[in-house]
């Protein structure tokens, strides 16, 4: 069992990225769970602790009873505009992903970066995220090879 939880810059789960990662890593021998955690996992600070590598969260939530791998992602976005291009907005998006083996504490990490542009922040963000999803789909290095 593999739980996937990607949190966007606003602290909410990003279900599109959850699905993209789960689809990319899908194996016949593993079940990919994209809705394993509730929002309190983020608001209570457990996501941040787990992402930082705190095994205490794994024990506190007794994850070893239901999961083999915890795959966490943190999305960050920076926006900028260029007055010389009629204030076109650019979204620079970065996704950090870390997979934790619950049994032995091993981990592996990957980082994806994408940019998007538009006349509104939402347009720029959407384009960057679409490009990020394509990068994940085409990636050849990300695997759960513990």
HELIX and SHEET records of a PDB file:
HELIX    1   1 UNK A   15  UNK A   25  1                                  11    
HELIX    2   2 UNK A   40  UNK A   43  1                                   4    
HELIX    3   3 UNK A   46  UNK A   51  1                                   6    
HELIX    4   4 UNK A   55  UNK A   60  1                                   6    
HELIX    5   5 UNK A   63  UNK A   65  5                                   3    
HELIX    6   6 UNK A   83  UNK A   85  5                                   3    
HELIX    7   7 UNK A  121  UNK A  138  1                                  18    
SHEET    1   A 5 UNK A  32  UNK A  33  0                                        
SHEET    2   A 5 UNK A   2  UNK A   7  1                                        
SHEET    3   A 5 UNK A  69  UNK A  82  1                                        
SHEET    4   A 5 UNK A  88  UNK A 101 -1                                        
SHEET    5   A 5 UNK A 107  UNK A 118 -1                                        
END                                                                             
